């Protein structure tokens, strides 16, 4: 009875926000700040303070050692409690308390009652529609893909059930896996189908844009990337900030220029070709999206992007913004393409009137995307073979830069610097961004004047949590294969599990280890100073690499030989992870001579 009275007094004191009286009660009765009020469902003092959103009392109790992770009789910790309480009028007080709890040791992925299927704080925040808390929890390390409740659903399932586009887009952007199935075997997007909203709000824009893809493919391949592009408007720049553009090179998917940004900084400007076709738009979106989210000294920095309609008078090519002969060459090329299109339309006008109308409509909507990044001295391929030491000269046929040169002398310090930098960049992509590059090769590694490497070209990359290979359709596999072999030499660096058998099917699942395999070949190429064609052939056939193709101790330190052989293991499960690779390199930095 006496305890009930004391519990009642404490509860009333906290509800009134009387901190001085609470201190007095605690001192007078020699109470622990972790005392539970049996009369109020076993709530701790901290639970009660959070119930009434009293920031000062919460701060005081935490400063005195109150444990934020203890449960009440409902099995809820204080973090569960604050995440399940959503009051728009008091969101600021709630956010302050949430921040306090996170700073004072709350277990962010703790389940209710520590049960195997118990709800997490993030689960409760999504369930109550508390968008403000969701972002805070995710940024602080909340696991987006934990299954909760008897239904074994994730937070993305909840958002799908509610058809909440805002939550779906945000969760996908932060890496929620759209392929996890609940107890019924349903993926999140199938819950949208069940609610009859698949074409009303959440996926409508994607179904229109990519009519040949299923809804699952939109989410798997495009939604996370396109959302990031849409939500990074701070990277949108004005073309007027660029000057002195000179054509540098042209590849399968785009054209690259060198120019000045705000008349000061040297930059590379990439224009994507045919941005409105599904495959090319997918590549473009991925490259922009991943560049937007990456911030690491060994990842090439993106300054911004912009887009123009191909028929727009503001189009940089059409309005003469490209300098000199290069501008004329580009305009002439585009005029020839335009003329060919018009001629083709004239020949088929009577037979294909409807198709012509559709083509004109598509041209009106056609857009060109441009990306502005750091300008780098050269790429690793050119650096190794000295075919073109400065990529600005690539289109000048008379330039001495295009003539073969004697290979530069590389000491072990430079070799180590380049290899270590690439490994650090890949560790960042794998561990912090959960991104598989899938096209790592020397031409996709740029170097600055101090030989610091910068990884580029994320058009073929994927968020690892998004696309397990056993869910990729045969059509998408063929598209990926086609894309990866368009650029000369890419197949050489392709891991065995990514190569096709005669029946055009994958050998096995693939993920992070494919980049490790490519990295092993890059080490070999840097050391041996020739393309790794033979060693790639033997390692991809599960055949022992002949001794004649293994670097000798005179060519490089023995630890590098051991490392590259581990990376080239036929079995992806036995290849080291980049975390381990970086540790090996760091531990052997004094063995470089």
Secondary structure, DSSP 8 states (H G I E B T S, - for coil): -HHHHHHHHHHHHHHTT-HHHHHHHHHHTT--TT-EEGGGTTEEHHHHHHHTT-HHHHHHHHHTT--TT---TTS--HHHHHHH---GGGHHHHHHHHHHHHHTT--TT--GGG-TT---HHHHHHHTT-HHHHHHHHHTT--TT--BTTTTB-HHHHHHHTT-HHHHHHHHHTT--TT---TTS--HHHHHHHTT-IIIIISHHHHHH-TTS-HHHIIIIIIHHHHHHHT-GGGB--GGGEEEEEEEEE-SSEEEEEEEETTTEEEEEEEESSTTSHHHHHHHHHHHHHHHH---TTB--EEEEEEEETT-TT-TTTTT-B-HHHHHHHHHHHHHHHHHHHHHHHHTTTT-HHHHHHHHHHHHH-EEEEEEEE--SEEHHHHHH-S-SSGGGTT-TT-GGGS--------HHHHHHHHHHHHHHHHIIIIIS-EE-S---GGGEEE-TT--EEE---TT-EETTT--GGGS-HHHHHHHHHHHHHSTTGGGG--GGGSB-TTS-BSS--STHHHHHHHHHHHHHHHH-S--HHHHHHHHTT----GGGS--TTTS-HHHHHHHHHHT-SSGGGS--HHHHHHHHHHTGGG--
